[in-house]
Amino acid sequence: MIDASSNVIFLLHGKSGSPEGSVSEIEAALTKHLPELKYFRPLMPHANPASPAERSVEALQRLEIPSGATLIGVSLGGLVAAKFQEEHRPDLQVICINSPTWADGVRLEQHSSRRVAFYSSDDEVITGRTEDWPKLAESYDLPWLTHDTSAHVPRLVQLILAYRNGDDVRQLVAKLDAPSRNY
């Protein structure tokens, strides 16, 4: 559950992505439900595919992220948000969407009760790099989730809102009429 006093959300794109991609679609959908919040979509160094994940973790240190803010990261954006939380800012809430648990020289090592992961172990982009999610966060392995995040924005926003509100996310996953492997 996200601290309801948190009124800032940062949305972090994936590798080779941009702030104008699927994170902008997630923001637009969230804004309909949470118009009072402030949203930020920074351009991350990993927009350049040659930039290692470590550089993006370092870039988050330079952003002025308020205490208790929420970081929603898609793919590599989720990994770097979680690593930043792990190393520097345990006060942050992190939502990882189809993110690996490791890439380049970045590897998650600690569980956080302020982190949730929605992913598909069947996604060809992150396959083989998701098996540790149950040890690292509240996690939901969703077979229907593909790396084309834009195709899943309505379902993902439902999951984000349920998590934010402290609702039973497992029950919502079942209601979404999609089989899941929950841990």
C-alpha positions in Angstrom: 0.0 0.0 0.0 1.2 3.5 -0.9 1.3 6.2 1.7 -1.8 8.3 0.8 0.1 11.5 1.7 2.5 10.9 -1.2 1.3 13.3 -3.9 4.2 13.0 -6.4 4.6 10.2 -9.0 7.7 9.8 -11.1 7.2 7.6 -14.2 10.4 6.1 -15.6 10.6 4.7 -19.1 12.4 1.6 -20.3 15.7 1.1 -22.2 15.7 2.9 -25.5 12.4 4.4 -24.5 11.3 8.0 -23.8 9.1 10.0 -21.5 6.6 10.2 -24.4 6.1 6.5 -24.7 4.0 4.1 -22.5 4.8 6.1 -19.3 2.9 9.0 -20.8 -0.1 6.7 -21.4 0.1 5.4 -17.8 0.2 9.0 -16.6 -2.8 10.1 -18.7 -4.8 7.1 -17.3 -3.8 7.8 -13.7 -4.6 11.5 -14.0 -8.2 10.6 -14.6 -8.4 8.9 -11.2 -5.8 11.0 -9.3 -5.9 14.5 -10.8 -4.6 16.1 -7.6 -1.2 14.4 -7.9 1.9 15.8 -9.5 3.5 13.7 -12.3 7.0 13.8 -13.7 8.5 11.8 -16.6 12.2 12.5 -16.7 14.4 11.4 -19.6 16.6 8.7 -18.3 20.2 8.0 -19.5 19.1 4.5 -20.6 17.1 6.1 -23.4 20.4 5.6 -25.1 20.7 1.8 -25.4 24.5 2.1 -24.9 24.1 3.7 -21.5 24.4 1.1 -18.6 21.7 0.8 -16.0 24.1 2.1 -13.3 24.2 5.5 -15.0 20.4 5.8 -14.6 20.6 4.9 -10.9 23.1 7.7 -10.5 20.8 10.1 -12.4 18.0 9.5 -10.0 20.3 10.8 -7.2 20.4 14.1 -9.0 16.7 14.5 -9.2 14.8 16.3 -6.5 12.5 13.5 -5.4 10.4 14.4 -2.4 10.2 12.1 0.6 7.6 9.4 0.2 7.2 9.9 -3.6 6.1 7.0 -5.8 8.3 5.8 -8.7 6.6 3.8 -11.3 9.1 2.2 -13.7 8.6 0.2 -16.9 11.1 -2.4 -17.7 14.6 -1.1 -17.0 13.0 2.0 -15.4 11.5 -0.3 -12.7 14.8 -1.9 -12.0 16.7 1.4 -11.6 13.9 2.8 -9.4 14.1 -0.3 -7.2 17.9 -0.1 -7.0 17.8 3.6 -6.1 15.2 2.8 -3.4 17.4 -0.1 -2.1 20.7 1.9 -2.0 19.6 5.4 -1.2 15.9 6.1 -0.6 13.9 3.4 1.4 11.2 6.1 1.9 10.1 5.8 -1.7 7.4 3.6 -3.0 8.3 1.7 -6.1 6.1 0.0 -8.6 7.9 -2.1 -11.2 6.1 -3.0 -14.4 7.6 -5.9 -16.4 11.1 -5.2 -15.0 14.0 -7.5 -14.6 15.7 -8.0 -11.2 19.1 -7.4 -12.8 20.6 -5.8 -15.9 24.1 -4.6 -16.7 25.8 -4.2 -13.3 22.6 -3.5 -11.4 21.1 -6.3 -9.3 18.5 -6.1 -6.7 19.5 -7.8 -3.4 17.1 -6.7 -0.7 13.3 -7.1 -0.1 11.3 -4.0 0.4 7.8 -3.8 1.8 7.5 -0.5 -0.2 7.9 -2.2 -3.6 5.6 -4.2 -5.9 6.4 -5.9 -9.1 3.9 -6.7 -11.9 5.7 -8.8 -14.5 5.5 -11.8 -16.8 8.1 -14.4 -16.5 7.1 -15.4 -20.1 8.1 -12.0 -21.5 10.9 -12.7 -23.9 12.7 -9.4 -23.1 13.1 -10.2 -19.3 12.7 -14.0 -19.2 15.3 -15.6 -17.0 15.6 -12.3 -15.0 12.4 -12.4 -13.0 12.6 -15.5 -10.8 13.9 -13.4 -7.8 10.9 -11.1 -7.7 9.0 -13.0 -4.9 12.1 -12.6 -2.7 12.4 -8.9 -3.4 8.9 -7.5 -3.4 5.2 -8.1 -3.3 5.0 -9.7 -6.8 2.5 -10.8 -9.4 3.6 -12.9 -12.3 0.9 -12.1 -15.0 1.1 -14.4 -18.1 -1.0 -11.9 -20.1 1.5 -9.0 -19.6 3.7 -8.5 -22.6 6.5 -6.0 -23.1 4.2 -3.9 -25.1 3.1 -2.0 -22.0 0.8 0.3 -24.0 -1.4 -2.6 -24.8 -2.1 -3.2 -21.1 -2.5 0.3 -19.7 -6.1 -0.1 -18.5 -5.3 -3.3 -16.5 -2.0 -1.9 -15.2 -3.7 1.3 -13.9 -6.3 -0.8 -12.1 -3.5 -2.7 -10.4 -1.6 0.5 -9.5 -4.8 2.0 -8.1 -5.7 -1.1 -6.1 -2.1 -1.2 -4.7 -2.2 2.5 -3.9 -5.5 2.2 -2.1 -4.5 -0.9 -0.1 -7.1 -3.1 -1.8 -6.6 -6.8 -2.3 -4.5 -6.9 -5.4 -4.6 -10.7 -5.6 -8.4 -10.5 -5.8 -8.2 -7.9 -8.5 -5.8 -10.1 -10.5 -8.4 -12.8 -10.4 -11.2 -10.4 -11.5 -9.2 -9.3 -14.5 -10.0 -12.7 -15.9 -6.4 -13.5 -16.4 -4.6 -16.4 -14.9 -1.7 -15.4 -12.7 1.1 -16.9 -10.7 1.1 -15.0 -7.4 3.8 -15.2 -4.8 
